[in-house]
């Protein structure tokens, strides 16, 4: 009986994966709708079932004490494939919304982005007091289809809110990057995000003499195989590049992240 149930469960998972890859599911499974390489031409096909980072939908950056690198990671994810020559100027705008409480908790700060004008990006930034207002604004902007990407700095939020944001992104082909803090005890709320990332400084001084070497981890998402890499953060170009894989796994001292 147990074996039969296990076989049924496996078959259900296979069917669900096929649906997730299907053309009518709302997921960007077709070529050109995912970035198969990122962080310095690193292939992501073995870590994400969709074949790479979806160019629309909800993605999350879990923030800790090093918000500078987290901000750069959020910006990097927001602008992947947005610098193509054929990208419409109207679609190259980035809407950055900040919840005041997230700022007050410390660590979050927006980048001064001097390169935006030269790169042809239009940036819109606003600060709101209430999380409900921030979530509502992001949902409405995502559904409008008037911007290419949205970055939201907020405190932790519930699964229902993440589902609403994901559906809003799917409706108009908008990309949203949410910077959210981990809950107490390093546990994270469930989420509908397609990918969930975390970046931390390298642990030893020998590895991180310049302060630019970090550990980037893909810790969860839909159809995601977790992985971890050593990356170099460039604050002048707001980019990240892989220096070396960390055995393509998560750090052992953060085992809970494996099950997000």
C-alpha positions in Angstrom: 0.0 0.0 0.0 2.8 2.4 0.9 4.7 1.7 -2.3 1.6 2.3 -4.4 1.0 5.6 -2.7 4.6 6.6 -3.2 4.3 5.8 -6.9 1.1 7.8 -7.2 2.8 10.8 -5.5 5.8 10.5 -7.9 3.4 10.5 -10.9 1.6 13.5 -9.6 4.9 15.4 -9.2 5.8 14.5 -12.8 2.5 15.8 -14.1 2.8 19.0 -12.0 6.3 19.6 -13.5 4.9 19.2 -17.0 2.1 21.6 -16.3 4.6 24.1 -14.9 6.6 23.9 -18.1 3.6 24.1 -20.4 2.8 27.1 -22.6 -0.6 27.9 -20.9 0.6 27.9 -17.3 1.7 31.5 -17.3 5.3 30.5 -16.7 8.0 31.7 -19.1 9.1 28.2 -20.3 9.8 29.3 -23.9 13.2 30.4 -25.2 13.8 34.1 -24.7 11.6 34.3 -21.6 14.3 33.1 -19.2 17.9 34.1 -18.7 19.8 30.8 -18.9 23.1 32.4 -17.9 23.8 35.0 -15.2 26.5 36.2 -12.9 29.2 36.2 -15.5 27.9 33.7 -18.0 27.2 31.1 -15.3 24.7 28.4 -16.6 21.6 28.0 -14.4 19.8 25.3 -16.4 20.8 22.6 -13.8 19.5 24.6 -10.9 16.2 26.0 -12.2 13.7 23.7 -14.0 12.5 26.6 -16.2 16.0 26.7 -17.7 17.1 29.9 -15.9 15.9 33.1 -14.2 12.4 34.0 -15.4 12.3 37.4 -17.0 8.9 38.1 -15.5 7.4 37.0 -12.2 8.3 37.3 -8.5 11.8 36.8 -7.2 13.1 37.3 -3.7 16.3 38.4 -2.0 16.5 37.4 1.6 18.3 40.2 3.5 20.4 40.0 6.6 23.1 42.3 7.9 24.8 43.0 4.5 22.2 45.0 2.8 24.7 46.6 0.4 25.3 43.4 -1.5 21.6 42.5 -1.2 20.7 45.8 -2.9 23.2 45.2 -5.7 21.8 41.6 -6.1 18.3 43.0 -6.3 19.3 45.6 -8.9 21.2 43.0 -10.9 18.2 40.6 -11.0 15.9 43.5 -12.0 18.0 44.5 -15.0 18.9 41.1 -16.5 18.3 41.3 -20.2 17.0 44.9 -19.9 20.1 46.3 -21.7 19.4 44.7 -25.0 19.3 47.2 -27.9 15.8 46.1 -29.0 14.3 46.8 -25.6 11.6 49.5 -25.8 12.6 52.7 -23.9 9.2 52.7 -22.2 9.8 49.3 -20.8 13.2 50.0 -19.4 12.0 51.8 -16.3 12.5 50.5 -12.8 10.0 51.2 -10.0 11.7 51.1 -6.6 9.4 51.2 -3.5 10.6 51.3 0.0 8.6 50.5 3.2 9.7 52.9 5.9 9.7 50.3 8.6 12.1 48.2 6.5 14.4 51.2 6.4 14.1 51.9 10.1 15.0 48.3 10.9 18.5 49.1 9.7 20.6 47.8 6.9 18.5 48.7 3.9 19.5 51.6 1.8 18.9 52.5 -1.9 21.8 52.7 -4.2 22.7 56.0 -5.7 22.4 54.9 -9.3 24.4 57.4 -11.4 24.5 55.1 -14.4 20.7 54.9 -14.9 20.4 58.0 -17.1 23.4 57.0 -19.3 22.0 53.5 -19.7 18.6 54.7 -20.8 16.7 53.6 -17.6 14.0 55.7 -16.0 13.9 55.3 -12.2 10.9 55.9 -10.1 11.4 55.7 -6.3 8.9 56.2 -3.5 8.8 55.6 0.3 5.6 54.6 2.1 4.7 54.1 5.7 2.5 51.0 5.7 3.3 47.6 4.3 -0.2 47.2 2.9 0.3 50.4 0.9 3.6 49.2 -0.4 2.2 45.8 -1.5 -0.9 47.4 -3.1 1.3 49.9 -5.0 3.5 47.1 -6.3 0.6 44.9 -7.3 -1.1 47.8 -9.3 2.1 48.8 -11.0 2.9 45.2 -11.9 -0.6 44.7 -13.4 -0.3 47.9 -15.4 2.6 46.6 -17.5 4.1 50.1 -17.7 7.4 49.3 -16.1 10.0 46.6 -16.8 10.9 45.8 -13.2 9.9 46.6 -9.7 12.1 46.4 -6.6 10.3 46.3 -3.2 12.1 46.7 0.1 9.8 45.4 2.8 9.4 43.5 6.1 8.3 39.9 6.0 4.9 39.2 4.4 2.5 36.2 4.1 2.1 33.6 1.4 -1.2 35.2 0.2 0.6 38.5 -0.5 3.3 36.7 -2.5 0.7 34.9 -4.6 -1.1 38.2 -5.4 2.3 39.7 -6.5 3.1 36.7 -8.6 -0.2 36.8 -10.4 0.1 40.5 -11.0 3.5 40.0 -12.6 2.2 37.2 -14.8 -0.8 39.2 -15.9 1.4 41.9 -17.6 4.8 40.3 -18.0 6.4 42.4 -15.2 9.4 41.4 -13.1 9.4 42.0 -9.4 12.3 41.7 -7.0 11.4 41.7 -3.3 14.0 42.4 -0.6 12.6 40.9 2.5 14.1 40.1 5.9 14.2 36.5 7.3 11.9 35.9 10.2 13.2 35.3 13.7 15.2 32.1 14.1 16.2 32.4 10.4 12.9 30.8 9.4 11.2 32.2 6.3 7.6 32.4 5.4 6.4 30.3 2.5 6.3 32.2 -0.8 5.2 31.9 -4.4 8.4 33.4 -5.7 10.0 31.7 -8.7 13.5 32.0 -7.1 14.8 33.0 -3.7 18.3 34.2 -3.2 20.6 35.1 -0.3 24.0 36.8 -0.4 26.5 37.0 2.5 30.1 38.2 2.8 32.8 35.5 2.7 33.4 34.2 6.2 37.2 34.5 6.5 39.5 37.5 6.0 41.7 35.5 3.7 38.8 34.9 1.3 37.6 38.4 1.5 40.6 40.8 1.7 38.9 43.4 -0.5 35.4 43.0 1.0 34.1 42.3 -2.5 33.9 38.5 -2.2 30.5 37.1 -1.1 28.7 33.8 -1.0 25.6 33.7 -3.2 23.0 31.1 -2.5 19.9 30.0 -4.5 17.9 28.8 -1.5 14.4 28.1 -2.9 11.7 28.7 -5.4 9.6 26.7 -7.9 11.4 23.8 -9.4 14.7 25.0 -7.9 17.8 22.9 -7.0 19.6 24.9 -4.3 23.2 25.9 -5.0 25.8 28.2 -3.7 28.7 30.1 -5.3 31.5 32.4 -4.4 30.9 35.7 -6.3 32.7 39.0 -6.7 30.5 42.1 -6.2 31.2 45.2 -8.2 29.5 48.2 -6.7 30.6 50.5 -9.5 28.7 48.5 -12.2 26.1 46.9 -9.9 27.0 43.5 -11.1 28.1 40.1 -9.7 30.3 37.5 -11.3 31.0 33.9 -10.1 34.5 33.3 -8.9 34.0 29.6 -8.0 31.2 27.2 -7.2 30.9 26.1 -3.5 30.3 22.5 -4.4 27.0 23.7 -5.9 25.3 23.4 -2.5 24.1 25.5 0.4 26.4 26.3 3.4 26.3 23.7 6.1 25.7 26.2 8.8 22.3 27.2 7.3 20.6 23.8 6.8 17.1 25.2 7.3 17.3 27.1 4.0 17.3 23.8 2.2 13.7 23.3 2.8 12.3 26.7 1.9 
